[in-house]
Amino acid sequence: MNIKHNVLIGRIRNDFSEIKIIIDRLINAWEHASRTGDELYIDSVALNLHSFYTALERIFELIAISIDREKPQGEYWHLELLRQMSTKLI
């Protein structure tokens, strides 16, 4: 492994640490919303789901740039990024 890959791995590990925090918050908010019906906690669930996806997308962008050397552009770049990440290597 080269230095560039080590940097990528470090960044992904940092993002996974953030994702763990997001998941914990999401679970706590969902449990509270389920018990109480408090709509503010439902809003918190939605916000944390968005944060979860954004963190994953950031990891996918890092991989696209570092490994594939190409990040999709244009109106549908989010969809194309998901397709790029789901492509099997031969």
Secondary structure, 3 states (H helix, E strand, C coil): CCHHHHHHHHHHHHHHHHHHHHHHHHHHHHHHHHHHCCHHHHHHHHHHHHHHHHHHHHHHHHHHHHHHCCCCCCCCHHHHHHHHHHCCCC
